[in-house]
């Protein structure tokens, strides 16, 4: 099974992708995680990508297409894979078509105002990297290691607004693209995570 999850930043793609990948035994491929790993390691790709991500802009296609092509050749992709955060543009989608067939594209739809609430409350531990949200955790230090919490640059309000604008401008055309290809399924992401998961499972079960 080869899947793509679409949706604005903060739509819950990562949460749902983890559950679906475990359900079907397929690889969960997050280009965001891959890029952050490159930035932590200080690779040339990571250094170039960092500037784009911190401004809330999309990383250019040339920096990630080759990386994705190599990733899906790895052993954990033998039974399939799920892309979370890729493709983001029609050009990337067309490049992906040259690499692999996709069975279904799931669009997790969430209104912009809810995205701002979700992302604006995110906090990260400066020590161990644990994640929190102000709606459920109200301290300034990590409960695991005691280190101070901080707001990632790409979670700050102005950056979030820019990320949403970038999504609207460059990524939403993918919905029309995959609709025309006949493999798009839309799910309401403005719901409890378990309800969203049930809707995603119902959609993917139609592939069997």
C-alpha positions in Angstrom: 0.0 0.0 0.0 1.4 3.4 -1.1 -0.2 6.4 0.5 0.1 10.2 0.7 -1.3 12.4 3.4 -2.0 16.0 2.5 -3.1 18.8 4.8 -1.9 22.1 6.2 0.8 22.3 8.9 -0.7 21.3 12.2 -3.5 19.1 10.6 -2.3 16.1 12.5 -0.8 14.3 9.5 2.1 12.9 11.6 -0.2 11.5 14.3 -2.4 9.7 11.8 0.5 8.6 9.7 2.2 6.8 12.7 -1.0 4.9 13.4 -1.8 4.0 9.8 1.8 2.9 9.1 1.7 0.5 12.1 -1.7 -0.8 11.1 -0.6 -1.8 7.7 3.1 -2.5 8.4 4.3 0.2 5.9 7.1 2.8 6.3 6.1 6.3 7.6 8.2 8.7 5.6 8.2 12.3 6.9 10.3 14.6 4.7 10.1 17.1 7.6 11.8 14.7 10.0 14.3 13.8 7.3 15.2 17.4 6.8 15.4 18.2 10.5 17.8 15.2 10.9 19.9 16.7 8.2 19.9 20.1 9.9 20.9 18.6 13.3 23.8 16.7 11.6 24.9 19.9 9.9 25.0 18.4 6.4 25.2 20.7 3.3 21.5 19.8 2.5 20.5 20.6 6.1 22.3 24.0 6.1 20.6 25.0 2.9 17.2 23.7 4.0 17.4 25.4 7.4 17.0 28.9 5.9 13.9 28.0 4.0 12.2 26.2 6.9 12.9 29.0 9.4 11.2 31.5 7.1 8.2 29.2 6.7 9.0 28.6 3.0 9.0 25.4 1.1 12.4 23.7 0.5 13.1 23.6 -3.3 12.2 20.4 -5.1 15.8 19.7 -6.2 16.9 19.3 -2.5 14.4 16.6 -1.7 13.4 14.6 -4.9 16.7 12.6 -4.9 16.5 12.0 -1.2 13.0 10.6 -1.5 13.9 8.4 -4.4 16.7 6.8 -2.3 14.5 6.5 0.7 11.8 4.4 -0.9 14.4 1.8 -2.0 15.1 0.9 1.6 14.0 -2.4 3.1 11.2 -1.0 5.3 9.4 0.2 2.2 9.0 -3.4 0.8 5.3 -3.6 1.8 4.6 0.0 0.9 5.0 3.5 2.4 3.1 6.6 3.6 4.4 10.0 2.7 3.7 12.7 5.3 4.7 16.2 4.0 5.5 15.1 0.5 4.7 16.0 -2.3 3.9 19.6 -1.6 3.8 20.9 -5.2 2.4 19.6 -8.4 5.9 19.5 -9.8 6.9 17.2 -6.9 3.9 15.0 -7.5 4.8 14.7 -11.2 8.4 13.7 -10.2 7.0 11.2 -7.7 4.9 9.6 -10.5 8.2 8.8 -12.3 9.5 7.1 -9.2 6.5 5.1 -7.9 2.7 4.6 -8.3 0.5 5.9 -5.5 -2.7 4.0 -4.4 -4.5 6.8 -2.5 -4.0 10.4 -1.4 -5.8 11.4 1.8 -6.5 15.1 2.4 -6.8 15.9 6.1 -8.8 19.2 6.0 -8.6 21.7 8.9 -9.6 25.4 8.9 -6.8 28.0 9.1 -8.0 29.4 12.5 -7.8 26.0 14.1 -4.3 25.5 12.7 -3.1 28.7 14.4 -4.5 27.5 17.7 -2.9 24.1 17.4 0.6 25.2 16.3 0.7 28.4 18.4 0.5 26.3 21.6 3.4 23.9 20.8 6.4 23.9 23.1 9.6 21.9 22.8 12.1 20.9 25.5 15.6 22.4 24.9 17.2 19.4 26.6 15.5 16.1 25.5 13.3 17.3 22.6 10.0 16.3 24.3 6.9 18.0 22.9 4.1 19.7 24.8 1.1 21.9 24.2 -0.1 24.8 26.3 -3.7 23.5 26.2 -2.7 20.5 28.3 0.7 21.5 29.9 1.2 24.8 31.7 4.8 24.7 33.0 7.8 26.4 31.4 10.1 23.4 32.1 10.1 19.8 30.9 8.5 17.3 33.2 11.0 14.6 32.0 14.4 16.4 32.3 13.6 19.8 33.8 15.1 21.8 30.9 13.4 25.0 29.7 10.7 24.8 27.0 10.9 26.9 23.9 8.9 27.8 20.8 10.4 26.5 17.5 11.0 29.2 15.0 8.6 27.6 12.5 5.9 27.5 15.3 5.9 31.2 16.0 2.7 33.0 15.0 4.0 35.1 12.1 5.9 32.1 10.7 2.7 29.9 11.1 0.7 32.5 9.1 3.3 32.4 6.4 3.3 28.6 6.3 -0.4 28.6 5.9 -0.2 31.1 3.1 2.5 29.0 1.4 0.3 26.0 1.7 -2.7 27.7 0.2 -0.7 29.0 -2.7 1.5 26.1 -3.6 0.2 22.9 -2.0 -3.6 23.1 -2.4 -3.3 22.7 -6.2 -2.3 19.1 -5.4 -5.9 18.5 -4.3 -7.1 19.4 -7.7 -4.3 17.4 -9.3 -5.0 14.2 -7.4 -8.8 14.7 -7.7 -8.3 14.6 -11.5 -6.3 11.4 -11.2 -9.2 9.9 -9.3 -7.3 8.8 -6.1 -8.1 11.5 -3.6 -10.1 11.0 -0.5 -10.9 13.9 1.9 -11.2 13.5 5.7 -12.4 16.1 8.3 -9.3 16.8 10.4 -11.1 19.2 12.7 -12.2 16.4 15.0 -10.9 14.2 17.8 -7.8 12.2 16.7 -9.6 8.8 17.2 -12.5 10.0 14.9 -10.1 11.2 12.3 -8.2 7.9 12.5 -11.5 5.9 12.0 -12.3 8.0 8.9 -8.8 7.4 7.5 -9.0 3.7 8.1 -12.4 3.6 6.4 -10.9 5.3 3.3 -7.8 3.1 3.1 -9.9 -0.1 3.6 -11.5 0.6 0.2 -8.1 -0.3 -1.4 -8.4 -3.9 -0.2 
